[in-house]
Structures are given as structure tokens and as C-alpha cells.
């Protein structure tokens, strides 16, 4: 096992990419890749809980994913139900609270019901927060936040960066320190656009089904080796 660094992020966000390509490379249907990816999600949630990562956000289903074939969408939603049925009791035991980022009102009824049930059952968890970004898009989140601000009658001079942050799905949570994307793509794909303004980005060619605990530790080592300056010079940071 790769050594765990001392400096760890408080919040990790992950774009779980490469399930379909992983399956196709093995002559399997894309649905098999998504099932393998769900197993990886279980592994990474457990690993993050064991090393005391306080917040983990997984890009589960984007608002653009509705353009995929209906058979694949159906398989994804079936896996979601299976994941919730199996994992919610474990989340309760481990003190993990689940939150949903995205517009779930347009999801199929069984998934909406299961998600709301999971959020209620795990709401007392204090050890870690697991965010599932479902039917989520970063631009849509910003539009939603601005509409809420306008509906509240807030004057333009009252709107600050904090005002906007308070109307995002992640209100009350720290921004991601580390954004991981698997499978070699070098973009953030409309994911947490506001929240990831200062996140460290880590891209790996490893497809999501092969992203195990060792790969997580490699990402954490890369994160620990970086200097996060937030616009300051190194001299200003060293002075503190």
C-alpha cells in the first residue's frame, strides 16, 4: 500500500470517468462497466471514511447524461437503487450523512423516493458527508442560485460571493481542496464550477473501475506535495 501523507484534503470531489471504455476494452457491455464503477465507489467511500476525509463529492449523473442511450440510463438508475439499498445501513453505522446535489425532482419516482429516504436516514451522521451529484450541472446550479436570490428580493449591492455560496447545493460545506478525474480526460465537465475555483486538480489515466485505494493514496500524495497559495506569493505564505 502506498504511504498516506500527513497533509490531507478536507473535501475531495471526483469525476468518476471511464466506466464505459473500461467495459468496451474487455468486450463487455457498458452496463458492466457501470456496475464495476459502483463497486469502486463503495471502496473509495470506505477508504475516505477510514482516513477521516470529512467531505466526498461524487459526480454520479450529470444533467448532460440524459443524452445517453435509454438502456444505459436505465442501468445507471437501477445501480443507484442497488447502491442505496446496500450502502445506507453501512453509512448509518459509520456516521456518514448523504446529501444530494442536483435537481432530483425529475428523476424516476423509485429513485427520488430512495434518495430522500437515504438522506433522512443518514442525516445524523457526523463523521463524513457524502455528496452525490445527481442530475447536476455547474452552470445550472449557478442559474438556480441567482433565481433564488432574485426571488428573495435582494438588492444588487447586497449580493456578495458569500451570498452566492449560501445559495449553492453545497451551502455550509467547504469548497473541494482536491478534484480528481479518472480515465485521462483533462477537463472538469461543468462540475462544481464555483466551488472548484481554487481546487487542486488531479488527472489520472486510470479508468474509474480500476481506481482503487492505492490510486487514491497516489492522488493524496500529489496533493500533499503542492503548495496552495490562493493568489499569495510564497514569501507571504512563509511569513505566516
Steps between C-alpha positions, in 0.01 A plus 500: 500500500624846409577711807237745618632859517457713810329792320156388388218692331183572691283466190563278197288520184523227238393473136456125466585461132579200281246233591380452145847496345620258769220261403546538126873428530402165653230419249228561758183712479525852641263400779767262631737795528247696703453205734876476549505877556236469772726252681784749474276770648437276802873443539591868480223611738623246755864600448425871543302431815786293643752784457260766629425691180214721614331563163488290185305602190443253217381608154237229465274618216535830319218699346662424161486123560133496393638496143633146548310194371191417702628151579811648659300756698271225626802294607651798683180568692462132587854500638418811701211321671722200569774722640260678733337179620834342586697801623261714703509263802882508488495878478288517813743273683802704389349841569485604135230746401383511139406816314380542143629770269271550202141507381361167614134592444530386138649160589278189486275457805679194649834681492355823643337308781812298579724808496278698735475200730880466500549868583255475791650179637857631494442861599646454849835378368784719624813315386478571126270657244453316171361722224352331195481740205190371321336666202757768573663769288719783627351768274149391591591522868613861457182592311291338775688694767453834325129437449462430872686821585274701268186335642613599849502864387865559580648826371803482272727671751412234757623215282847377586701187428377363831140574403540291188678220688213489749258423217698213349427133567817483709402778739665450837777283359860595421598514134681194362873507572565229241317413179584160353405390148567150378547349153726762347261784411641844584191710571252554783183453293264750662575364849497725808606799294473752783625272775811382317644847435808417710488121507812302419435295185621143465457312173583133465478270196369222726132427421260525790441124543878459557531798736565318826629606842860508372399739222323718756815516710703599193261789442531600866879493476487728196270735689726505807801591284337816366510850646156660512555877478148636429647798313771571758873486439703225661673767709165614644409143587838433662461818710197343666 
